[in-house]
């Protein structure tokens, strides 16, 4: 489990509770609203709002004084310095709170991508499997099997089994572990470091969450981000967040 995966049980419990009363599209709308409101209020909670407001006023004052200056450029040095100083002071006050407040959002996006972007194949459907790199001597044999009600993908070469992946989540790829997996882990696990296979890609079905529009518009991101942006802007204005 990676750092961004720690809240996964909470997300799963909330989504499971909504699943009994809301379809997937409306659940995405709710998640987008939660993300928009939650991120802004977390930022407000962890940021020094009073000091940020003062820094904004100082930056506006410095900018106005520089705009109103009508002397020689060589005499404008102190005004330029004041403008840059006030701008960087404002940036320094908001950087860490912004970073802290987007971590839960990144965790939510990671969870949503692994649960809403793809779906496991229905019974009788066998998506294609691509193994990288290809074996130049004998093509790999990749097949789907159902064992005990669960899906597995097994990859063999001419003499041995190279991979046996339990498809416990709708994740379209499994590969060897990378350094960034300490942030976001692959629920399917990883290929062994000594394996000749670097990557296995599954052509999983992609659910459509709208019944109209082009294909890209039916993706979960096309619902989530516009709703989150609108809710964030409304929250920003209503809560008067600096």
C-alpha positions in Angstrom: 0.0 0.0 0.0 1.3 3.4 -1.0 1.1 6.7 0.9 -1.9 7.9 -1.2 -3.6 4.6 -0.7 -4.0 5.0 3.1 -7.5 6.5 2.9 -8.7 3.8 0.5 -10.8 1.9 3.2 -12.6 5.2 4.0 -13.3 6.0 0.4 -14.5 2.4 -0.2 -16.9 2.6 2.8 -18.4 5.9 1.7 -18.8 4.8 -1.9 -20.3 1.5 -0.8 -22.8 3.3 1.3 -23.8 5.5 -1.6 -24.0 2.6 -4.1 -27.2 1.3 -2.6 -29.1 4.6 -3.4 -27.1 6.4 -6.2 -26.0 5.3 -9.6 -22.3 5.6 -10.5 -22.7 9.0 -12.3 -24.4 10.6 -9.3 -21.8 9.1 -7.0 -19.1 10.9 -9.1 -21.0 14.1 -8.7 -21.1 13.7 -4.9 -17.3 12.8 -4.9 -16.6 16.0 -7.0 -18.6 18.1 -4.5 -16.8 16.6 -1.5 -13.5 17.2 -3.2 -14.3 20.8 -4.0 -15.6 21.7 -0.6 -13.2 19.6 1.4 -10.0 20.8 -0.3 -10.9 24.5 0.1 -11.9 24.1 3.8 -8.8 22.1 4.6 -6.7 24.8 3.0 -8.5 27.4 5.1 -8.0 25.3 8.2 -4.2 24.9 7.8 -3.3 28.3 6.3 -2.7 31.5 8.2 -5.6 33.4 6.7 -5.0 36.7 8.5 -1.3 36.8 7.4 -2.2 35.9 3.9 -4.8 38.7 3.7 -2.1 41.2 5.0 0.3 39.9 2.4 -2.2 40.4 -0.4 -2.9 44.0 0.7 0.9 44.7 0.9 1.3 43.2 -2.6 -1.5 45.3 -4.0 -0.1 48.4 -2.4 3.4 47.7 -3.7 2.0 47.1 -7.2 -0.1 50.3 -7.1 2.9 52.4 -6.0 5.0 51.0 -8.8 2.3 51.7 -11.4 1.9 55.2 -10.1 5.6 55.9 -10.1 6.5 58.5 -12.8 10.2 59.0 -12.2 13.4 57.6 -13.7 13.7 53.8 -14.0 16.9 53.9 -11.9 15.0 55.4 -9.0 12.3 52.7 -9.1 14.6 50.0 -7.6 13.1 50.2 -4.0 9.5 50.0 -5.4 10.4 47.0 -7.6 12.1 45.3 -4.6 9.0 45.9 -2.5 6.7 44.4 -5.1 8.8 41.2 -5.4 9.3 41.0 -1.7 5.5 41.2 -1.0 4.8 38.7 -3.8 7.2 36.1 -2.5 6.0 36.6 1.0 2.5 35.8 -0.2 3.8 32.8 -2.1 5.6 31.5 0.9 2.5 31.7 3.1 0.3 29.7 0.7 2.7 27.1 -0.6 2.8 24.6 2.3 -1.0 24.9 3.1 -1.7 24.3 -0.6 0.5 21.3 -0.7 -1.1 19.8 2.4 -4.6 20.4 1.2 -4.2 18.7 -2.2 -2.8 15.5 -0.7 -6.3 14.1 0.2 -7.4 15.2 -3.3 -4.6 13.2 -4.9 -5.5 10.2 -2.8 -9.1 10.5 -3.9 -8.2 10.8 -7.5 -6.0 7.7 -7.3 -8.8 5.7 -5.7 -11.4 6.9 -8.2 -9.1 6.1 -11.2 -8.7 2.5 -9.9 -12.5 2.0 -9.4 -14.2 4.1 -12.0 -11.9 4.2 -15.0 -12.2 0.5 -15.9 -14.4 -2.5 -15.1 -13.7 -6.2 -14.9 -15.0 -8.1 -17.9 -18.4 -9.7 -17.8 -18.8 -13.5 -17.8 -17.9 -14.9 -21.3 -15.9 -11.8 -22.3 -12.1 -12.2 -22.7 -10.3 -8.9 -23.3 -7.0 -9.0 -25.1 -3.8 -9.2 -23.2 -0.5 -7.6 -24.4 2.8 -8.7 -23.0 5.9 -6.5 -23.1 8.5 -7.1 -24.4 7.4 -9.7 -27.0 9.3 -13.0 -27.0 11.2 -13.1 -30.3 11.5 -16.9 -30.3 8.1 -18.1 -29.2 5.1 -15.9 -28.5 3.9 -15.8 -25.0 0.6 -17.6 -24.2 -1.6 -15.3 -22.2 -5.1 -16.5 -21.2 -7.9 -15.6 -18.9 -9.3 -18.2 -16.5 -12.0 -18.3 -13.8 -11.0 -20.1 -10.6 -13.3 -20.2 -7.7 -15.4 -17.4 -9.1 -12.4 -15.1 -9.5 -10.6 -14.0 -12.6 -7.0 -14.7 -13.3 -4.6 -14.0 -16.1 -1.9 -16.6 -16.7 1.1 -16.0 -19.0 3.4 -18.8 -20.1 6.3 -19.2 -22.4 7.2 -22.5 -24.0 8.5 -24.1 -20.8 7.1 -22.4 -17.7 4.6 -20.1 -16.1 5.8 -16.5 -16.0 2.9 -14.7 -14.4 -0.3 -15.6 -12.6 -2.3 -12.5 -11.8 -5.5 -12.5 -9.7 -7.7 -9.8 -11.2 -9.0 -8.5 -7.9 -9.5 -4.9 -9.2 -10.2 -3.3 -12.6 -6.6 -2.2 -13.2 -5.5 -2.3 -16.8 -1.8 -2.9 -16.3 0.7 -4.8 -14.1 4.4 -4.3 -14.2 7.5 -4.4 -12.1 7.7 -2.2 -9.1 8.9 1.3 -9.6 10.2 3.9 -7.2 7.0 5.9 -7.3 4.9 3.0 -6.1 5.6 4.1 -2.5 3.1 6.9 -3.3 0.5 4.8 -5.2 0.6 1.1 -5.2 -0.8 -1.3 -7.8 -3.7 -3.3 -6.2 -2.8 -6.2 -8.5 0.7 -6.4 -7.2 3.9 -6.5 -9.3 5.8 -8.7 -11.6 9.0 -10.3 -10.1 12.1 -8.3 -10.6 13.8 -11.2 -12.4 10.9 -11.8 -14.8 11.6 -11.5 -18.5 8.3 -9.7 -18.7 8.3 -6.0 -18.0 4.6 -5.2 -18.4 1.2 -6.9 -19.0 -1.6 -4.7 -20.3 -5.3 -5.7 -20.2 -7.8 -4.2 -22.6 -10.5 -3.8 -19.9 -13.9 -2.3 -20.7 -14.2 1.4 -19.8 -17.6 2.4 -18.3 -19.5 5.3 -19.8 -21.1 7.6 -17.3 -23.1 9.8 -19.7 -25.4 8.5 -22.4 -24.6 11.3 -24.8 -21.6 13.2 -26.3 -18.3 11.9 -27.7 -16.4 9.1 -26.0 -14.0 11.3 -24.0 -17.0 13.2 -22.5 -18.4 9.9 -21.1 -15.2 9.3 -19.0 -15.4 9.8 -15.2 -12.9 12.7 -15.4 -15.2 14.6 -17.7 -17.8 14.6 -14.9 -15.6 14.9 -11.9 -13.4 17.9 -12.8 -16.0 20.3 -14.1 -18.2 19.7 -11.0 -15.3 20.0 -8.7 -14.2 23.3 -10.3 -17.6 24.8 -10.0 -18.1 23.7 -6.4 -14.5 25.0 -5.6 -15.2 28.4 -7.0 -18.5 28.7 -5.2 -16.9 27.6 -2.0 -14.1 30.1 -2.4 -16.4 33.0 -2.9 -18.9 31.9 -0.2 -16.3 31.1 2.5 -14.2 34.2 1.6 -11.0 32.1 1.6 -7.8 34.1 1.1 
